[in-house]
Amino acid sequence: MDARQATQTLAHFFETLSPPSVSQLHTLYDAQARFKDPFNEVQGLDAIAQIFHHMYEALDQPHFVVTGQLVDGSQAFLTWEFRFRFKRFDTTTWQTVRGGSHVTFNDQGLVTQHRDYWDAAEELYEKLPVVGGVMRWLKKRANT
């Protein structure tokens, strides 16, 4: 397994991800892969695919831009920007969530563990109506 090539392939997959390509997860992820982010913790291809299908249902034109890659042995860390527009709130403004993904590959170069790191409070909640005002107020109070 060449982890650098597997990482580049994974980065390209996410940068070109679309609703039809979600069905190709099996070419990159082990059948029992685990996925965790601030909202989900699942295991298995079907559960991971459902997260991405839901992303396309809930958001307008979501897409990833991979901004960096670090590889060490059988693991990698990708930094990225997730860009989208809300379907229900401010439907015209592009939103950007900045984060990173830690992935581990098996001997076949398939992802066995995928964990996304991003600040849900700053990157998402602060951008929502009502909740955003409360989050910004809390942040300001915590910093004084």
LINLIN-V546947 format. One record per helix or strand of 3 or more residues. SS is the DSSP state (H for helix, E for strand). FROM is the first residue (numbers start at 1). LEN is the number of residues. Records with the same first field share a line. If there is no record, write none. Layout:
SS->FROM-LEN + FROM-LEN
This chain:
H->3-13 + 20-8 + 45-14 + 120-4 + 125-3 + 131-12
E->29-8 + 41-3 + 59-14 + 75-12 + 95-11 + 111-7
